[in-house]
Amino acid sequence: MDKWQNLVIALAGITQAVDLMDKLAKTGYLQSADFETCVNSLFEQNPSSTEAVFGNADNLARGYEVLVELLKKNKGAPQTALIGYCLGALHLQRRLARNRAMLNQVGERLNKSRHQVQHFGATHENVIAGLASIYADTISTFSFRVQVVGEAQYLQQSRVANQVRVLLLCAIRAAMLWRQLGGTRWHLLFRRNQLIEAAEQLLAQAKQANS
């Protein structure tokens, strides 16, 4: 993996999480394999490579597809909402990184959740409820909030509300990876072509691997 592919993998982690969250809030439905990829990333504390955070690079096909769309045409209402979620995740990651005590608390509670995952599986409702409570007790206490837009009939369900919080946590995890790799807003503004090229290459590989 070169520099641009590594950066794209981190960005695709964000876009996959926020796209799942957007669809969930509007339809009450989640694509289980894509969701599991996101949730598993929370427990990869010391990965051997960037792609190892998500199992492998091919698990982010949805994320690459959304990322290419956002980088190529970012003017429509659906794109505006997703871009807002991505920027929100990046902002919350910055806030979290500056709060060492909260960062440690999140890490400790994720370690406890790891035991639940081994027992129940990553997307079991007990695990998701536990992960959602981590978000609710820590990151959601910041004055800045990500406003998730969707259908009240779904957002008022505890299952959906928990999954939304977990996906925000996943997006923030991927944002942390983006920062660790040296990703900045300047890349998104002035290196868009390199990011699109790398994302299209990774998307083509993922489609081939998943076909």
C-alpha positions, 0 to 999 in steps of 0.5 A: 500500500502506498501513502495515498491508498493508506489515506484512502483506507482511513477515509473509507472507514469514515465514509462507510460508517457515516453512510451506514448511519445515514441509511440506518436513520432513514430506513432502519436497515443495516448491511450486516457485513459492512457494519461488522467491519466497522465495529471490529475496527474499534478493537484493532488497537495495534494493527500490523497495517492500515488495512488490518484495522478493517480486516483487509482493504476489500472490506471497505468497498462501500466506503470507497464507493461513497468516498469517490462520489463525495470527492467527485460531486459534493454539491447535492443534498445527500452528499452535503449530509454525508460530508457534514457527518464526516467533518463532524467525526473529524472534529470530534476526533480532534476534541477527543485527542485533546482530552487524555482522560476521556481517551483513556476511559474510551480505551479501557471500556473498549478493552472490557467490551472485547471480552463480550465480543469474544463471547457474543460476536461483534454485532450482538445487541449486548455488545452494541448496547455496551459500545453505545454507552461508551459513546453516550458517557464520553464523546456525547458530553462534548458541546459539539454534537453530530445531528443525525437526520432520519425518520423518527420512527427509526431513531426512537428505537433503542436498537437504532439509537445504539447502532447510530452511536456505535457508527459514530464511534467507528467513524471517529476511530477511522478519523483517528487513523486518518490523523495518525497517517498524516491526513489533513483537510489540505489533502481533501482540498488540494490532493483530491485527484490523488485520493480519487485515483487511489480510491478507484483502484481500491474499489476495483480490487475490492469488487473483484475480490468480492465477486 
